[in-house]
């Protein structure tokens, strides 16, 4: 019988990146509302820039929910509207 030797090398950084990507996909699919801080983090843009460029647009205002001076936005339609703005107006 021929001795078999199997050697597996695992790159932990690649595995970590793949896990983070998958977790983000799952979180994105389950998010209902997001605030300006969350949008800033997701889009890698400043809150002020998001306010000036996107949040005054009527397509975004449709998805706004207000309560006690706090504003949230329905996640999926807001991201879709921002994507549309970026594709058509930039």
NORLINHU-V558596 format. One record per residue. N is the residue number from 1. RES is the residue in three letters. SS is DSSP state (H for helix, E for strand, C for the rest). PSI is psi in degrees with one decimal (NA if undefined). OMEGA is omega in whole degrees, 0 to 359 (NA if undefined). Layout:
[[N/RES/SS/PSI/OMEGA] [N/RES/SS/PSI/OMEGA]]
//
This chain:
[[1/UNK/C/137.3/181] [2/UNK/C/126.8/179] [3/UNK/C/133.6/180] [4/UNK/C/137.9/178] [5/UNK/C/123.5/179] [6/UNK/C/129.6/180] [7/UNK/C/123.9/180] [8/UNK/C/126.4/176] [9/UNK/C/132.2/183] [10/UNK/C/127.2/176] [11/UNK/C/106.7/185] [12/UNK/H/-33.7/180] [13/UNK/H/-42.1/179] [14/UNK/H/-42.7/179] [15/UNK/H/-43.8/179] [16/UNK/H/-44.8/179] [17/UNK/H/-42.7/180] [18/UNK/H/-40.9/178] [19/UNK/H/-44.2/179] [20/UNK/H/-40.8/179] [21/UNK/H/-44.6/181] [22/UNK/H/-41.9/178] [23/UNK/H/-43.2/178] [24/UNK/H/-38.9/177] [25/UNK/H/-42.8/180] [26/UNK/H/-44.6/180] [27/UNK/H/-43.7/179] [28/UNK/H/-37.0/182] [29/UNK/H/-17.1/182] [30/UNK/H/-9.7/179] [31/UNK/C/136.4/176] [32/UNK/C/-49.9/182] [33/UNK/E/154.3/176] [34/UNK/E/146.0/178] [35/UNK/C/-177.6/183] [36/UNK/H/-39.2/179] [37/UNK/H/-41.4/178] [38/UNK/H/-41.0/177] [39/UNK/H/-41.8/180] [40/UNK/H/-41.8/180] [41/UNK/H/-44.8/181] [42/UNK/H/-39.7/185] [43/UNK/H/-6.4/184] [44/UNK/C/44.3/178] [45/UNK/C/159.5/179] [46/UNK/C/155.3/178] [47/UNK/H/-41.3/181] [48/UNK/H/-42.9/179] [49/UNK/H/-42.6/178] [50/UNK/H/-43.5/178] [51/UNK/H/-49.2/185] [52/UNK/H/-38.5/188] [53/UNK/H/-31.6/189] [54/UNK/H/-44.0/193] [55/UNK/H/-14.4/177] [56/UNK/C/-4.5/179] [57/UNK/C/135.6/181] [58/UNK/H/-27.2/178] [59/UNK/H/-28.9/178] [60/UNK/H/-39.4/180] [61/UNK/H/-30.2/178] [62/UNK/C/-29.2/186] [63/UNK/C/13.3/183] [64/UNK/E/139.4/175] [65/UNK/E/129.0/181] [66/UNK/E/142.4/172] [67/UNK/E/125.2/178] [68/UNK/C/50.4/177] [69/UNK/C/8.4/177] [70/UNK/E/139.4/181] [71/UNK/E/134.0/173] [72/UNK/E/163.4/179] [73/UNK/E/140.1/175] [74/UNK/E/124.5/193] [75/UNK/H/-61.7/189] [76/UNK/H/-50.0/180] [77/UNK/H/-30.5/178] [78/UNK/H/-45.0/178] [79/UNK/H/-40.6/178] [80/UNK/H/-41.1/179] [81/UNK/H/-41.8/178] [82/UNK/H/-41.8/178] [83/UNK/H/-42.5/178] [84/UNK/H/-43.6/178] [85/UNK/H/-45.1/181] [86/UNK/H/-38.9/182] [87/UNK/H/-33.5/187] [88/UNK/H/-29.4/188] [89/UNK/H/-3.9/181] [90/UNK/C/NA/NA]]
//
